[in-house]
Every structure is written in structure tokens, then in C-alpha cells.
Amino acid sequence: MDLGVLFARLETEQSTADALEALGDLVVYSQVVAAAERYGEQPGEYLAASAGQFASMAGDESWLALVAAMERAPDPGQAAMLYIARWAIARDAAPAPEAHSCSCEATSIVGG
């Protein structure tokens, strides 16, 4: 599966079947559907946006885990999409950090 073609198709395709096919995992797909609904998006749109966010926000450990998952999988494109979906779902489920009371616009780590 060519990832560039997949992302382009997901961005424009309204069919949820393409999103499910891209993931190949019904449980993760149902989590994607729920997350997409929270943002007023179709599942494919959520996946495409998640890929962009992963590219700009993921740390070195996430990138290394993504490459390892792709190397082990019979379909590296599907493995990448599944890993990115799980990363995005976990990120979206995490509580937002608390803001400082000052005007510096920085955030603090809760409990730390």
C-alpha cells in the first residue's frame, strides 16, 4: 500500500470502508469512528489529519516504533496507518495539561 496515495484517498474519500481497509482492525476502526465524531470529521479525514500530526508532533521513540512495526508487517502501509491511528487515539484521549495562572502561556505538567 502506497502511503501517499492512501493519505490522499483518505483526505477526500467519504467512504468509511476505505478507512477500515486502511486499518484492517475493527476495534481500532471503531475507536477512530468515535474520535472522528468528536471532531465532526469522517473517519478517513481523521486518519489523514492524524498522519500529518504524527509527522509534525511524534517524538523519536514513536518514529522508531513506527519503522519497526512497518518492517515486521506483511503490509507496511497498513501497519503504519494502524500505528498512527493508535498514536492519535491515545493522544486525543490524554487530558490537556493545566495552564499556569500567569500570562506566559506556558503549561505545566500535572503533579510534576
C-alpha positions in Angstrom: 0.0 0.0 0.0 1.5 3.3 -1.1 1.1 5.7 1.9 1.0 8.9 -0.2 -1.9 7.5 -2.3 -3.6 6.2 0.9 -3.4 9.6 2.6 -4.7 11.4 -0.4 -7.6 9.0 -0.8 -8.5 9.2 2.9 -8.5 13.0 2.8 -11.0 13.1 0.0 -13.0 9.9 0.4 -16.2 10.0 2.4 -16.4 6.2 2.4 -15.8 4.7 5.8 -14.9 1.4 4.0 -11.6 2.9 2.9 -10.7 3.9 6.4 -11.5 0.4 7.7 -9.5 -1.1 4.8 -6.6 1.1 5.6 -6.5 0.0 9.2 -7.5 -3.7 8.9 -8.6 -3.7 12.6 -12.2 -3.4 13.6 -11.5 -2.4 17.2 -9.2 0.4 16.2 -11.6 1.4 13.5 -14.4 1.8 16.0 -12.1 4.0 18.1 -11.3 6.1 15.0 -15.0 6.5 14.3 -15.7 7.7 17.8 -12.7 10.1 17.7 -13.7 11.4 14.3 -17.3 12.1 15.5 -15.9 14.2 18.4 -14.2 16.4 15.8 -17.0 16.4 13.3 -14.9 14.5 10.7 -15.3 11.4 8.7 -13.0 8.5 9.7 -10.8 9.0 6.7 -10.4 12.7 7.4 -9.4 11.9 11.0 -6.8 9.3 9.8 -5.4 11.7 7.3 -5.1 14.5 9.8 -3.6 12.1 12.4 -0.9 11.2 9.9 0.0 14.9 9.5 0.0 15.4 13.2 2.2 12.4 13.7 4.7 13.7 11.2 4.9 17.0 13.0 4.5 16.0 16.6 5.7 12.5 17.2 8.9 12.0 19.1 11.9 9.9 18.2 10.6 6.8 20.1 7.3 6.9 18.3 9.1 7.2 14.9 11.3 4.3 15.8 8.4 2.2 16.9 6.6 3.1 13.6 9.5 2.0 11.5 9.9 -1.3 13.5 6.1 -2.0 13.1 6.4 -1.4 9.3 9.5 -3.7 9.0 7.7 -6.6 10.7 4.4 -6.3 8.8 3.4 -8.0 5.6 1.7 -4.8 4.6 3.9 -1.9 5.8 1.4 0.8 4.7 -1.4 -0.8 6.7 0.9 -1.2 9.7 1.9 2.5 9.5 -1.8 3.6 9.4 -2.7 1.3 12.3 0.2 2.6 14.4 -0.6 6.2 13.6 -4.3 5.7 14.4 -3.4 4.2 17.8 -1.0 7.1 18.5 -3.6 9.6 17.6 -6.3 8.0 19.7 -4.1 7.8 22.7 -3.0 11.5 22.2 -6.6 12.6 21.9 -7.7 10.7 25.0 -5.0 12.2 27.2 -6.1 15.1 29.3 -4.9 18.5 28.3 -2.1 19.9 30.5 -3.1 22.6 33.1 -2.2 26.1 32.3 -0.2 28.4 34.6 -2.0 31.2 36.3 0.5 33.7 34.9 0.2 35.2 31.4 3.3 33.5 29.9 1.1 31.0 28.0 3.2 28.0 29.2 1.7 24.8 30.5 2.7 22.8 33.5 2.9 19.1 34.0 0.2 18.0 36.5 1.8 16.6 39.6 5.3 17.5 38.5 
